[in-house]
Every structure is written in structure tokens, then in C-alpha cells.
Amino acid sequence: MKRFGTEGRLYPEDNYIAPRTKETADFIDRIKQGKYIVLFAPRQTGKTTFFRLALDALTTEDLTYFPIQLNFEEYEDSTAADFYFWFYADIRKEIENVFQKREEVPSETLTRFLDNAKIIDHVSTRMFFEKLADFLKNQKVVLIIDEFDAIPRGAVKGFLRSLRRIYLSGRERCPYSVGIVGVKNIIQLNYDRSISPFNIQDEFHLPNFTLEQVKELLGQYTEAVGQGFAPEVVTSIHKQTAGQPVLVNRLAQILTEEMDIPKTETIAMEHFTVAHTRLLHSRNTNIVHLTTNIRKDARFEKIIMRITAQDEGVPFNLHDEIIDELSTYGVISKGADGLCDIANPIYLYAILQAFKPTVNGLEEAYFAEDNLMGFRTYLTDIGQIAMEALLDNFRDFITRVGFRILQVPQTPRESVGRHLLLSYLDQFVHVVGGSMYLEVYTGRGRIDILIMHNTRKYIVETKIWRGEIRYQAGKQQLAAYLTSEGATEGYYVVFDHRQKPEPRVEREKMAGVSIRSYVIPVVQEVPSSIKGSRLQVTPTEESKS
């Protein structure tokens, strides 16, 4: 029986695989044109599966193409000499595999050539392929190299120069077409920062799954098993993952294999919220890769927080080293407006959790002294969330802690209010048995928080104060979003970091929905009466940079 796969390469006979018909046709067309193609994308985006399936389709369609598929992953710590030794061994094995798959036997002259051939450096690599072309005659060699960025440093420049010379040698070259697949790009591989010796490549972009592709992927399961997905579940899977292949498959895996939902029952939103919460709070290799990468450089946090906090956004400029690295790791992507977006809401949640201190030191001040039931105070008799009272208490909590907000460790001052709200609501939903996830608006200073509890949805939008005009515009945005979600009420929390803030609480009707707005002052400095004590104040973003 087929299953949704999240562990490396997928196989059509074992796994449900999203059809990428358009992308496959584009890739095959480039091979037929003899392109030397590069694809560098974050790990676990389906690169290996896509390239291998596309190449299989090509060779099935036209036997004049002779595919050689390699993987450089094991070579990373090798010397250049060892690299070329094993490189040849792998090429020979792949040549034999192709003949075996085609139920053919290589000629004696080809076998003799392979027995005597040696590859010891990049020049002998080029000469090997030139001679191989004589034996394969009219067949066109297509060389696909996976995990290319593991090539040893001592070999990369010469290897790329040989590929360049082969490419420029004419139309009858061997290899006829090359596909290089990896995480880092060619420029990053050119360690001495000189001009790239491989400036003839055709870049191929493999996007995340579209909504239609997610529908088709899940539809394969429905056709095989008979269990359907509610339309809003399909939409939510795509929205929360932005089509990231491993996250899509992981959510589907949880829903179809791990939750014991009867196969006669349609997978509904209440099931999705459980699966989503499980994904967020369990160990996941994809999320671990993400959080490990963003902790590699202290500058990453500053840029990421700026992306999520500023209405103006941050330009997606790959000439900026930090932007380039975050893009390489799959943390950010280019929005339709040319600005940086966090790649998807699940990543945003993981990022905020990664940068959030395990204990902020203020938890004991969450409730007033007369609150004896803690978070359960904010559940009504019929099991609904008293959202207004819950947020009123958060506003009062910020007032209670005052300047102590500056003591929250390792949190940029402009982000501390949001960090505290997310921690507060996260702990609340854990206590009352709900779930919380973030929505798609992650790159323009806006974060939408959705809380699901007893099949009811509660929506909170957060922003940072950027003036009256933007404050009012935010209400309009929220009203439009509430309407699109079929909700009748929402909550708007704006953190005011000015030296002279203006706290507000307002309720308004806009476009048929009800909005309760909060402007919550966030203390900016320690009172003069306390300065000079041993208070440890968290540095501002400016001082940390």
C-alpha cells in the first residue's frame, strides 16, 4: 500500500507523489536543448525525487538519451585524488546499470575501454567523456549530479572548468546536458571568491506545490483508500505549508496514518488542527534543519525580526549576504512585491519559538492575585473562549510587569510584546485543550494568530505602532480577512513603543464584522529611580548590532 513519504527520495510504486507536469516538461525541454542546468534549493524540497522521475520519463520517452545519475554526498571530506577515483567508479557503475535496465549488453570495445580508463583529475574527466561519446555513438549522455555542493574544495574549480570547456566544445558534446542539484549555489561553492568558472549554466527553479498539486496529491490517497479530505483541510494544508513538499507530506502522513481516523470518515478541520499542533510540537527533521540554520549567525535574528515587524518590509536582495544565506536555507522567499517573506506560517511559528526564551521570567505575573483559576477563568460555562477577557488580562499583565519587560532575555526590544503575547496565548491553548497557528501574512509587520477551540475559530492580528494612518489601515485589513474566513469578530493588538504612548481599547463595527482593538504601551526604559541598581537590561537591537 502506498503512503505519504517524508524520508528522502520517493518512489512511484511506494509513495503518493504530487504531479509536477509543467515543471517536468520544462526540465525535459531544457535537456533536449542541451542545457547545463543548476538547481540549488533547501534540503527536503523534493529535488532528488523530481530530477530522477523527470529523467526516467525522458529516457522512457526517447532512448537516444543515456542517463548517468550521481550523488556527491559521500565525497565532502575526500581529497581531490580520492574524489576522482570514486567519481569514476560511480560513473562506471551507472553506465552498467543503464545497460541492465534496458536489457542490453555493452559492446566488448566499450567494456575494454571502461576496464582501462582512469579519471585522476578534471582534465582526464573531460577526456573520458570525449572517448565515451565514441562508444555510445548517437546516444546523448545526460549527467545528473545530486548533492553537488559536497564536492571537495580542492576539486570544485577544476571540475566546473572542465564542464564549461565541454559545454563550449560544440553541439555534439558529451555530456550533452548536465543537471547540478544542491543546496549552495555556484558562487558560494567558489571558495576563493574569484569569478565563477561555470557561468554558462541555465538556472532551473523548482517551486513548492501549488494548491492544485496538493489537491491532486491528496486525491491519489482518496482514490486508493476511499477517504476524502474536506475542502477547507486541503486549503489549510497548502496555506500553512505554502506547499513545502515535506511539510505537506508530513501533515498528510499524520492525518492518514497516525491519528486513527476511521477510513469511512471524512478528514475534517478538527482533525487538521490536531495534526497541525502535533507537527508544531513534535521533533521534525525539516524544522530541526530550519532552527539549526537560523542559529548559525546572530545577525539572522535581527533580519528575521525586522521582516516580521516592519510594514515597509525588507527588500529581497540576494547581493546581501544574510538575505542570500537565509534564502539558501529556505527560511525566506521572495514575495510578489519583491520583499522578503518568511517561507511559510509553520516556519514562522518555529522561528518565533526558537528565538523565544524558554522562561521569560514574567509568567508568575500573568494573573491578578484574585484570579484563582488561572487560564481556565477565560472559558465560559458553555466551553467557549472569553477572548475579550483573555486579552484584557494580557493588557493588564503588561501593565503589571512594567519595566520588567526589559529583562526578558535574548529578545529584541521591538519584538518583546509579540513574544510575550505568543507565549501567553500558546500556554493558554495548551491548558484549555485548543490549538494555535499563524496565518500567511508574515512579511509586512503583520501576524495573524488563529486559535481553534471546540470547532470555533478566534482571530487575533498583531502589529507594531507605525502611526495613526497605518493603525486604521490595519483594522481594514483585519475586517477583510475576517470576512474571507467567514468570521464575525476579531481582535487587533498593536504594541506602542513610543516614549509617550497612547493606550486605547476600542470596539467598532466595520464591513459587517466586530473588531476589538488594543493599543498596548511597551515600556522603553528603566525608571530613573531604579537606574544604577543591579538590574540587567536586555540590549536594544541597535546595541546588539
LUMTORLUM-41761 format. One record per residue: y, z, x of N, C-alpha, C in turn; residue in three letters. Coordinates in pm, whole numbers, plus 50000, padded with zeros to 5 digits. Example, Ala and Ser with C-alpha at 12.3 -4.5 7.8 and 13.67 -1.06 7.14 Angstrom:
2
494315078051319495505078051230496705078051320ALA/497755070851285498945071451367500035078751290SER/
END
This chain:
545
498805000050085500005000050000501245000050088MET/502204991850050503444991150127504275003850109LYS/505175006150205506075017650196507415013950258ARG/508425022050232509725020250295509645025850437PHE/510095017950534509935021850673511235025950738GLY/511145036250823512315041050898511995042851046THR/510775039351086510345041951223510185028851300GLU/511255024051357511175012251443510964999451367GLY/510244990151430510044976951373509214977651244ARG/509604969551146508894968951020508044956251014LEU/506984956850934506054945650922505914941950774TYR/505994929050742505934924750602504674929150530PRO/503564930250602502314934150538502254949250509GLU/503114957050575503084971650560504324977450492ASP/505424970450498506704976250455507434967350356ASN/508244973950272509214966650191510364962850284TYR/510754950350284511774945450376512854938050298ILE/514084942150318515194935650247515314921150292ALA/515374911850200515534897850238516924895250293PRO/517004888850404518294885250463518334870050478ARG/518194863450366518024848950365519184841750431THR/520394845650395521574839050450521674841250600LYS/521474853650643521574856950784520464850050865GLU/519254849450808518154842950878518434828050896THR/518934821750791519254807450800520324804950905ALA/521314813750912522384812451011521824813651152ASP/520964823651173520374825951306519514814051348PHE/518664809151259517794797851291518614785351321ILE/519684783451247520544771851272521154772551411ASP/521534784351456522114785751591521064783051699ARG/519824787451674518764784551770518564769451781ILE/518524762851667518314748351668519444740951739LYS/520624747151741521744741351814521694744851963GLN/520704752852004520574756652144521554767252188GLY/521994775452097522964785952131522314796952215LYS/523124803252300522744815552367523464826752290TYR/522674834652217523204843552114523124858052161ILE/524164865752132524114880152161524334887952033VAL/523554898352016523754907751906523684921751964LEU/524824928751960524864942652004525314950951886PHE/524464960051846524744968351729524094981951751ALA/524514992151675523935005551693522425005551670PRO/521775015551725520345016851705520045019051557ARG/518835015151518518345017051381519195009651278GLN/519574997451312520254988951214519404976951176THR/518144976751218517244966051179517284953751266GLY/517864954951387517994943351475516634937451512LYS/515744946151561514454941351609513664934751498THR/513594941251382512864935551269513444922151230THR/514764921251222515404908851180515104897451276PHE/515324899751405515154888951502513704884251509PHE/512774893451504511374889551514510924881851389ARG/511344886351271510964879251149511624865551143LEU/512884864851187513574851951186512904842251283ALA/512504847451399511854838751497510474834451448LEU/509744843651381508464839751322508644828751219ASP/509704829951138509974819651038510264806251104ALA/511014806651213511344794351284510094787551339LEU/509254795351407508094789351471507054784851369THR/507034790851252506154786251145506664773151088THR/507974772251080508614760451022508544748351116GLU/508634750951247508694739851343508004743951473ASP/506814738251499506024742151615506584736751746LEU/507674729351741508274724851867509004736251937THR/509194747551868509854759051930508784768651983TYR/508954772552108507984781152176508644794752200PHE/508284804952120508994817852127508434827152233PRO/509294832852314508914843252409509764855552376ILE/509094866152332509804878252287509544889552386GLN/510614894752444510524905352545511294917752501LEU/511014928752569511724941252544511954948052679ASN/513234950952710513584956652840513624971952841PHE/513204978252732513394992652717512795000652834GLU/511634996452884510955003952989511575001953127GLU/512464992253142512944988353274514124996453325TYR/514705004853243516015010653271516085017553407GLU/515085024953445515125032453571514425025353686ASP/514115012553667513415004953771514384999653876SER/513844996553992514624989054090514674974454044THR/515554966754104515634952554069514324945654101ALA/513694948954214512434942554253511334945454152ALA/511234958154111510224961754011510514955053878ASP/511794954253842512164947753717511644933353714PHE/511894925753818511474911653817509944910453819TYR/509254919653885507794919453886507254921053744PHE/507734931153672507244933653537507794923453438TRP/508964918353466509544907853382508604895753378PHE/508114891753494507184880353497505874883653425TYR/505364895753449504104899653384504224898953232ALA/505364903553179505574903153034505724888952983ASP/506414880353060506564866353019505184859653011ILE/504374861653113503054855253112502234860052992ARG/502274873052966501514878252852501994871952721LYS/503304870552705503834864752582503464849952568GLU/503454842752679503044828652674501594827752626ILE/500734836052679499324836052637499204839952490GLU/500024849452445499994853552304500354842052210ASN/501354834152249501754822952164500604812952149VAL/499944809652258498814800452250497694806252164PHE/497474819352178496424825752100496744825451951GLN/497994828351915498384828151774498234814151714LYS/498484804151797498374790251748496964784751761ARG/496044793651806494644789751823494544777551914GLU/495314778252021495304767652122494954773652258GLU/494574765152350494254769552486495234762752582VAL/495884770452669496804764152766496044754652859PRO/496724744352903496104734752995495754741453127SER/494804735153198494424740753328495594740953425GLU/496424730553419497564730053511498574741053480THR/498774743853351499694754853315499104768153361LEU/497784769853339497154782453383497264784153533THR/497054773153606497154773853752498574777153794ARG/499544771153726500954773953758501264788753736PHE/500814794153620501084808253589500374817553688LEU/499194813353735498474821753833499234822853965ASP/499914812254001500554811654132502064814754130ASN/502624814754012504074816754003504464831154037ALA/505674832654090506234845854117507704845854078LYS/508134857054023509564859053998509964871354077ILE/510864869654171511274880954256512764883954246ILE/513524874554187514964876654171515484867054066ASP/516814866554048517364858253941517234843353972HIS/517264839654098517134825454133515724820554102VAL/514714828354141513344824354110513084824753959SER/513844832853886513754832753739514154819053686THR/515294814053731515764800753688514754789953726ARG/514224790353846513284780153892511964780853814MET/511544792953778510334794353697510484787053564PHE/511604789153498511804782853368511924767653381PHE/512544763053487512634748553508511244742253518GLU/510334748853590508974743653604508174745453475LYS/508394756553405507674758953279507964747753180LEU/509194742753179509564731953087508704719553111ALA/508334716953236507504705253265506124706353201ASP/505584718253193504254720253137504274720452984PHE/505354725552925505444726452779505934713452718LEU/506404704452800506844691052761507914691852652LYS/507614687352530508664686452426508924699552354ASN/508214710152389508434722852321509674729752379GLN/510434735752291511694742252330511494757352336LYS/511684763052453511494777552470512664785052409VAL/512324794652325513324803752269513014817652322VAL/513934823252399513734836152464514534846852390LEU/513834856752335514494867952267514234880552349ILE/515314887352389515194899352473515754911252396ILE/514884920352355515304932352283515614943452384ASP/516464953052342516874964252428517384959152562GLU/518194948752557518644942352680519474951652768PHE/520194960952708521084969352787520324979652871ASP/518984979652865518214988052956517914980953088ALA/518404968753105518184961653230518784969653346ILE/518084970953459518614978753571519964973453620PRO/520814982253663522154978153708522094967953821ARG/521104969653909521014960654022520614946453986GLY/520154944553861519664931353820520574924353721ALA/521464931653654522154926053539523034914153574VAL/523834915253678524794904553706524094891553745LYS/523134892453837522424880353879521644874153764GLY/521004882553681520224877553568521124869753471PHE/522284875253440523204868453349523754855553411LEU/523974855753541524474843553607523434832353601ARG/522164835953616521124825753607521054819953466SER/521164828553365521174823553227522364814253205LEU/523484817953261524674809453249524424795753315ARG/523844795653433523594782953502522604774353423ARG/521574780753368520604773353286521304767153165ILE/522144775053099522844770152980523704758053012TYR/524354758353127525264747553164524544735453227LEU/523224736453240522484725853310522244713453225SER/522404714553094522224702753010521474706052882GLY/521284696052798520674698152667519164700752674ARG/518524696352778517074697852790516704710352868GLU/517534719952865517354732052947516174740452898ARG/515754749552983514714759252950515104772753013CYS/515294783152930515114783452786516174775052712PRO/515734769152601516654761152521517654770052449TYR/517164781352398518024790952328517614805052370SER/518584813852379518334827852420518994837152319VAL/518284847652283518854858152199518794871352273GLY/519944877652293520024890552363520384901152259ILE/519544911452251519694921752150519844935252219VAL/520854942952182521034956052245522084964252174GLY/522414975652234523424984652180524774982052245VAL/524764981152378526014978852450526314964052459LYS/527594960652470527934946552480527954941952625ASN/528104928952643528044923052777529094929252870ILE/530294931452818531364936852902530994950952950ILE/530414958952862530014972452901528884972253004GLN/528074961653002526984960553099527474956353236LEU/528664950453241529194945353368529854957053441ASN/529044964753510529444978053556530614978153652TYR/530834967553728531934968053824533234962753764ASP/533234960253633534434956253559534984942653602ARG/534194934753674534654921353709534464912153589SER/534884899653602534774890253492533314888053457ILE/532994887953329531614886653287531004873553336SER/529784874153392529114861953435528394855053319PRO/528614859953197527894854353082528884851552969PHE/529874843352996530924840852898530644828452814ASN/529364825252799529014813452721528264817352592ILE/528244830352562527424834852451528084832352316GLN/527234831352216527664830052077527324843252008ASP/528324850651967528074863851908527564862451765GLU/526534869951735525924869851601526104883651540PHE/526654884251423526894897051356525834899051248HIS/525094909851260524094913351159524654924651074LEU/525114921650954525764931950872524764941350808PRO/525274952150753524444960950672523994953650546ASN/523074959950473522604954050348523734953250246PHE/523794942350175524684941350061524064948849943THR/524844950649837524304957049717523154948749661LEU/523294935549663522224926849611520954928249694GLU/521094929749825519924931349910519234944749886GLN/520034955149860519434968149825518684966949693VAL/519264959949597518564957849469517244950549489LYS/517264940249574516034932649600514994941149672GLU/515454949149767514534957949841513844967749747LEU/514624974549665514054984249571513234977149464LEU/513654964949430512914957149331511504953649377GLY/511294952149507509944949649559509024961349527GLN/509564973549541508784985449508508474985849358TYR/509484983149277509284983349133508224973249091THR/508274961349150507294951149116505884955249157GLU/505764962149269504444966049319503894978249246ALA/504754987949212504305000749160504575002249010VAL/505644995848964506004996948823507075007048794GLY/507495014748893508515025048873509885019148903GLN/510795020548808512125014848823513155024848872GLY/514295019548912515455027648953516565025448852PHE/517185036148806518355034648720519445027148795ALA/520195018348729521205010448799522185018848879PRO/522575030548826523545038848898522935044749024GLU/521615046349029520955051049150521045040449259VAL/520775028049222520875017049319522285016149375VAL/523265016949285524665016349327525015028049418THR/524535039949385524845051849465524195051149602SER/522975045949610522315044449740523155035349829ILE/523595024149772524395014849853525755020849889HIS/526375027649796527705033149820527665044149926LYS/526695052849918526635064050012526225059850152GLN/525435049250162524975044550293525775032850346THR/526585026550261527265014050293526255003550340ALA/525005004750292523974995050324523334997050461GLY/523605008250530522985010650662521465010850643GLN/520735001750709519324999650677518445012050681PRO/518545020150788517665031850797518005042050689VAL/519285044050660519655053650556519185048950418LEU/519315035950391518815030550263517325033150251VAL/516575029750355515125031550350514735046150345ASN/515495054750412515165068950411515345074850272ARG/516455071550204516645076450067515535071349976LEU/515185058549991514105052949910512785059849940ALA/512565063050066511345069950108511245083750043GLN/512345091250044512355104449982512075103349833ILE/512725093749768512595092349623511195087949581LEU/510565079349659509295073549616508065080449674THR/508235088049783507075093949849507085109149854GLU/508275115249857508345129449889508725138449772GLU/509185132749662509675141049552508705142449436MET/507575135649443506545136749338507085133649200ASP/507935123649191508425119149061507305110948996ILE/506895114148875505835106248810506165091348810PRO/505175083248842505415068948854505775062448720LYS/505515069648611505885064648478507335067648443THR/507985075148531509355079748504510365071948588GLU/511435067248525512485060048598513205069748693THR/513465065148814514205073248912515675073548870ILE/516165085548838517495087148778518435094448874ALA/519685096148830520705102148916520365116448956MET/519705124048866519355137648905518355137649021GLU/517525127249027516625125949140517395121849267HIS/518355112649249519135108149364519885119649429PHE/520495128249349521275139149408520385148549489THR/519155150649445518225158949521517875152049653VAL/517565139049646517215131549766518375131049864ALA/519575129149811520765128449895520995141649967HIS/520865152749894521035165949954519975168350062THR/518755163950034517675165750131517965157850258ARG/518485145750242518825137650360519925144250443LEU/520945149450376522065155650447521655168150523LEU/520705175550469520425188750524519085189650598HIS/518435178350618517205178550697517425170950827SER/516555173050922516695166451052516335151751036ARG/517225143251081517045128851067517455122251198ASN/516585113751251516835107951383518145100051385THR/518415092751279519635084851274520875093751280ASN/520865104651205522005113851205522115121151338ILE/520965124551397520975131251528521615122151632VAL/521245109151631521875099651723523395099551703HIS/523795099451577525225098951544525955111151601LEU/525485123051570526185135151611526115137151762THR/525005132951824524915133751970525965124952035THR/526135113051983527095103652041528535108252025ASN/528885113851909530285117751889530655130051969ILE/529665137452017529955149152101530055145552249ARG/529815132952284529815129052425531185129752488LYS/532225128352408533575127652462534495135652370ASP/535215145252427536105153752347537175145552275ALA/537475133652328538515125352264538045119452132ARG/536735118652111536215112551989536685120351866PHE/536645133651874537005141851758538445139151716GLU/539335138251812540745136051780540945122951704LYS/540295112251752540425099251686539795099551548ILE/538605105451537537915105851408538715113851306ILE/539255125051347540055133151254541325125651213MET/541885118051306543075110151273542725099351170ARG/541575093151186541145082751091541025088650951ILE/540485100650941540265106550809541505113350752THR/542505115850836543645123750791544905115650765ALA/545055103950826546325096850818546285085450718GLN/547255085550626547365074650529547595061350598ASP/548295061650712548615049150781547375042850843GLU/546325050750864545125045750926545275043851075GLY/544195039951140544165037351284543695022951303VAL/544465014751375544065000751394542704999651462PRO/541894990251415540584987851476540794978751595PHE/541014984751710541374977551831540284979351936ASN/539434969251954538324970552047538754970452193LEU/540044967752219540564969052355540804983752390HIS/540824992352289540915006652310539525011852341ASP/539345018252454538025022552500537335031752400GLU/538085041052341537495050552247537055043552119ILE/537915034852065537555027251945536315018751972ILE/536295012352088535165003752125533855011852129ASP/533905023652190532685031652201532225036752065GLU/533165041551984532795046451851532205035251765LEU/532725023151782532175011651712530775008351762SER/530595008851895529285006251955528235015951902THR/528615028551885527685038651836527485037951684TYR/528245029251616528105027951472528815038651393GLY/529715046051457530425056751389531525051151300VAL/532225040951349533315034951273533065020051257ILE/533745014151161533664999751138535054994651106SER/535204981651106536484975551076536624973450927LYS/537674979250868537914977550727538514963950696GLY/538554960450570539094947450529540554945850567ALA/541254957050587542664956750623542884957650774ASP/541804956850852541934957350997542054971251054GLY/541864981550972541944995351019540545001251031LEU/540455012451100539165019051122538705026250996CYS/537445024650964536785032550860535615039950922ASP/535365052250876534085058550909533015049950843ILE/531905047650913530955037350871530415039250730ALA/530175051550688529695053950550529895068650515ASN/529855072050388530095086050348529085095950403PRO/527835091950420526845101150477527235104550620ILE/527665094650696528125097350832529365106250832TYR/530265103950739531465112350732531085126950710LEU/530165129250617529715142950592529115149050719TYR/528255141350786527615146350909528645149151017ALA/529655140651027530705142451128531485155251100ILE/531885157250976532645169150943531815181750964LEU/530515180950934529645192450959529495194951109GLN/529435184051187529265185551331530475192151396ALA/531655189151345532875194751402533275208051339PHE/532555211951233532855224351165532195236051237LYS/532935246751266532295258351329531235264251239PRO/530135268951298529045274751220529545286351135THR/530385294551194531035305451122532515304351148VAL/533325303451041534755302051064535475315451075ASN/534755326251050535335339551066536135344250946GLY/536205336050842537015339550726536185341150600LEU/534865339750612534015339750492534155352650412GLU/534395363750481534465376450408535695377250319GLU/536645367950340537865367950258537805357950143ALA/536645351850119536535342150011536925347949876TYR/536615360749854536795366449720537695378849724PHE/538415380649615539215392849599538285404849583ALA/538825416849603537995428849601537335431149465GLU/537975426549357537415429049223536375418649183ASP/536085409149270535055399149240533725404649289ASN/532855408649196531585414949232530425405049232LEU/530635392949180529525383449167529635371649262MET/530665371449346530805360549441530955347149373GLY/530295336949426530435323449372529915322049230PHE/528995330549190528445329349055529485332848947ARG/530595338748990531705341148897532185328148835THR/531995316948908532585304348866531605295148794TYR/530585301348733529715294348640529965299848500LEU/530125291048403530365295348266529065299848201THR/529175305248080528005310048008527025298747977ASP/527525286347969526635275047937526235267348063ILE/526475273548180525975267748304526835256648362GLY/528105255748321528995245848380529865252648488GLN/530405244348577531265249748682532675251648627ILE/533215263848647534615266448612535465261648729ALA/535655248548736536235242448855537665247248879MET/538405248748774539785253148788539845267048852GLU/539025276148804538995289748859538475289649003ALA/537505281049031536945280049166538015275549265LEU/538825265649226539875260849316541075270149319LEU/541345276949208542405287249210542045297949313ASP/540775301749316540345311849412540465306649555ASN/540165293749577540325288249711541795288749754PHE/542695285049664544125285849695544515300249731ARG/544005309849654544335323949681543695328549812ASP/542515323249843541845326449970542715321950088PHE/543275309950082544145305250190545345314450205ILE/545865319250093546995328650099546555341950161THR/545375346450121544885359350173544705359150324ARG/544175348150378543885348050521545135345350604VAL/546155338950545547425337050614547275330750751GLY/547915337150852547905331550988546515331451051PHE/545555338750993544215339051049543555325151044ARG/544115316450963543605302750958543675296051096ILE/544645300851179544815295151311543725299651408LEU/542905309151366541845314251453540525306751435GLN/540475297651337539235290251316538935282351443VAL/537775284551505537515278651638537275263551632PRO/537735256751737537415242751762537755233551645GLN/538855236751575539245228451462540695224151478THR/540975211051481542365206651490543175212351374PRO/544395216551403545185223651303545385215451176ARG/545595202351190545855194051072544615192750983GLU/543435195351040542195193750964541655206950911SER/542275218150947541655231050918541545233550768VAL/542545229450689542475231650545541295224450483GLY/541125211850522539995204150470538665210050515ARG/538575213850642537345220050691536995232250606HIS/537975240550578537725252650502537315249550358LEU/537965239450297537595235750159536165230450155LEU/535825221850249534465216350251533435227450273LEU/533735236850363532815248050388532675256750262SER/533795259250198533835267450077532995261149965TYR/533235248149939532505241349832531045239249869LEU/530785236749996529405234950040528605247650015ASP/529195259050049528495271750027528335274449878GLN/529345270749800529275272649655528105264949594PHE/528005251949624526925244049562525555248849608VAL/525485253949731524215259449779523815271649696HIS/524775280249665524505292449589524105289249446VAL/524795279749383524575277249239523555266249213VAL/522995260449319521955250449299522475236649264GLY/523665233249312524205219849289524055211349413GLY/524765200249416524785191649535526175186049551SER/526505182649673527845177649703527745165749796MET/528515155349767528595144249861529985138349858TYR/530265130749961531585124949979531575110449932LEU/532715105849888532795092149840533345082949948GLU/533585070449912533745059850010535105059050076VAL/536095065950027537435064250082537625073250202TYR/537265068250320537225076850437538235073050543THR/539015062550525539845058050634541335058150610GLY/541785063650500543215063250472543755076950434ARG/543275087150499543775100550472543255106450343GLY/542245100050284541765104450154540265107250162ARG/539845118550109538435121750098538165126049954ILE/537225119549890536805123549756535515131249765ASP/535505143149706534325151649704533725151249564ILE/532445148049555531755148149427530745159549427LEU/530835167849326529865178749308529045175549183ILE/527725176049198526825174049085526145187349054MET/526195191048927525555203548885525135202148739HIS/523855204348713523325203148576523715189748512ASN/523535178948588523795165048546525275162048522THR/526155171448552527585169048532528275166948667ARG/529255157948667529945154348790531355160348791LYS/531725166148906533055171748926533665164849048TYR/534895160049035535515152049140536765158949193ILE/536805160449326537955166449393538435156649500VAL/539705153149496540265144849602541145153449692GLU/541045151349823541875158949916542755149549997THR/543935154250027544865147050114545685157150194LYS/546445152050286547405159950361548795155450319ILE/549715164750302551045161450252551745151550344TRP/552175140250285552905129950358554165125850283ARG/554685134850198555895131750125555625130049977GLY/556705131149899556605131049754556045117749701GLU/556475106749759556025093749708554515092449723ILE/553985096149839552555095049861551785105449780ARG/552395116749758551765127049673551545121649532TYR/552575115449477552465109849342551515097849339GLN/551545089749446550635078249452549185082749456ALA/548945094249522547585099449527547045102849390GLY/547915107649303547495110649166547065097949094LYS/547825087249115547475074549053546125069449105GLN/545905071049236544615067049294543475074849229GLN/543675087849217542635096249160542375092549014LEU/543435090048940543275086248799542455073448786ALA/542745063748871541995051148868540525053548905ALA/540305062149003538945064949046538175072348936TYR/538815082048872538155089348764537745079748653LEU/538625070548620538315060748516537115052248554THR/537085047948681535965039648727534645047248724SER/534695060548739533495068748739533135073848600GLU/533955070348500533685074948365533955089648346GLY/534785095648433535125109848424536435111648349ALA/536615123048288537835125748211538775135548279THR/538295142348383539155151748454538815152048603GLU/539835155148682539635155848826540615165548888GLY/540435168149018541205178249088541745172349217TYR/542995175449245543725169249355544265180449443TYR/543745181449566544125192249657544835186249778VAL/546095190149796546915184949905547305196649994VAL/547065195350124547395205950218548745202950281PHE/549635212750272551015211150317551205218550449ASP/551415210850556551535216650690552985217750736HIS/553935215850647555335216650688555735231050719ARG/556825232450796557315245850827557825252950701GLN/558325245050605558795250850479558065243950364LYS/556815247750341556005241150237556465244950097PRO/556045236750000556375239349860555085239949780GLU/554545252049761553285253149685553465248549540PRO/552455241949487552505237249349551135238449285ARG/551145240149155549955238449072550425231248947VAL/549845219848920550305211548808549095206248731GLU/549285204148603548275197148523548985185948449ARG/548395173948459549015162248397547945153448334GLU/548395145648235547565135148177548065121848232LYS/547145114148288547515101248344546425091248310MET/546835080348249545905069348218544665074448145ALA/544865084148056543765088947976542875099448041GLY/543225104048163542435114348229543315126348262VAL/542685137748281543415150048311543275153148460SER/544395156248526544385159248669545065172748692ILE/544365181648760544975194248804545235192948953ARG/546505194348992546925192249130547315205449196SER/546975206549324547335218049404548035213049531TYR/549165218949563549745217349696549625231049762VAL/548805231749866548455244649927549085245550066ILE/549985254950088550585256550221549545261050323PRO/549635255650443548775259650553549675265150664VAL/549485277850700550325284350799550295276650930VAL/551465274850992551575266851113551745274951241GLN/552165287651228552345295551349552155310351317GLU/551875317851421551685332251407553035338851381VAL/553105348251286554365355351263554875361751390PRO/556205362051404556815367251527556455381851550SER/556175389251442555835403351457554485405451522SER/553665394751525552315396051580552195388851713ILE/553135379951743553075372751870553095382651986LYS/552365379452090552285388252205551085397352202GLY/550405397652082549155405352074548035397252137SER/546835402052125545695395152185545125384352095ARG/545855380551993545385370251902545095357351978LEU/543895352051960543525339252022543815328151922GLN/544795319951951545205309451859544545296351898VAL/544015289151798543415276051825544485266251869THR/544265258651975545275248952021545545238251917PRO/546735232951918547045221651832546395209251889THR/546355198651810545815185951858546585181251980GLU/547925183151975548745178252085548425185552214GLU/548265198752206548005206252328546615203552382SER/545645200452289544295197352336544245183952406LYS/545135174952369545095161552430545855161252561SER/
END
